[in-house]
Amino acid sequence: MTFPQLLSGQLAQYSARRIEPARHQEHFFLGGQRQTHATSNQPRTVWQLNYSQLNEEEARSLRSFFESLPVNDFFDFIDPWTGETFPSCRLASPTLNLVAGRDFRYSLELEVHHV
């Protein structure tokens, strides 16, 4: 299953963010000292997607995608910046907060995690 595109063919709208947080673990010792080390050398990527002014068809497409995913199921996500396909992605939230405006335009914030 692949994350849907907008009608324009774009994968995201302006103000989307791509974050590659480092995975690390901290150990705290008596005396106030701490030690930090990487827990994995495999990169993790997070996309924060903010959609606004979606029409009904785009909103319906995103809602259908969300509803078709079994709980904690993975999907393929195409990076909007590079076009690279990332398998084994999941949504950060188990709920979809699709907000309808008065002009029948919709807005939505999603966070996609590549694990």
N, C-alpha and C positions, 0 to 999 in steps of 0.2 A: 504494500500500500504506500502511495506517495502523497505527500502534502500537496493540497491543491494550489493552483495559480489563480491570480486575479484575471478578469476578462481582458485586461490589457496585455496579458502574458507575463506580467511582472510577478515575482515571487514575494515581494515585500514593498511597503511604501516608505517614503522618506521618514526619517527619525528611527529607523530600525538600528539596532546595535548588535555587533558580534563581539563576544567576550571569550577569551581563552584563559580561564583562571588556572593557576598552578595548583596542583594537588600536593599538599604538604601536611605534615603532622608535627605538632609541637609537644615537647616534653618539658615539664617544669620541675625544677629540683629545689630542695631546701637551700636557703640562702639567696633565692631570687634568680638563679641562673636558669636559662632555658636552652633547649637544643631543638633545632628545626631541620627536618630532612624531607626530601621528596618521597612520596609514597608510591608514585607510578611515573614512568617516563612516557606513558601514553597520553597524548594531549586530550583535553576535554573542551568542547565548544558549546557555548550557550548563545542563542539568538533571542533578543528581545524584540518582538514585532508589535508595532502599534499601527492598527488599521483605523482609518477614519473615512467618512463619506463613502462607505461601501454601499452599492445598490443592493436590491433585494436578492438578485441572483448570486452575487458574490457572497453575501451573508448566508444564504441558503447552502451554498457549496461548502463553506467552512463549517457550518452547523452539521451538515450531513457527514462530513469527514469526521468530525468530533464524535458524533453519535455512532458511527460505524466502528470506532475503535473499541475493542474490549478493554476492560480496566487494565491499566499498566501494560498495554500492548505497544510494540515498537513499530515505527514506520520509517520510510526513507524521506529525507529532507534534502532539497537542493539548495546549496548555499547561494544566496542572492548576489554575493560579490564575486565568487569564483566560478559558479556553475557546477562545482563538484558535488556529487551525490554522497551524502552521509547516511549509511544504514544505521539501524539500531538507535533511532531517536525516539524521544518521548516528550509529551507535554508536561510541564512542571506542575500544572494545577489539574485536579480532577473535575473542575467545573469550567464551564464556558460562560464568560460574562459578556454576552453580546448585547449592546445597548442600542435601542432604537430611538432615533430622533424624531422630531415633529415632521420633518420633511421626507420621511421614509428613507432616511440614510442611516447607516449603522456604523458603530465603532466597536473596536475589540482590541484587547491587549493579550498577547500570548507570549509564553516563554518556552522555547524548544531546547531540549538538552540532548546532546550527543554523548552517550555514555560508553 
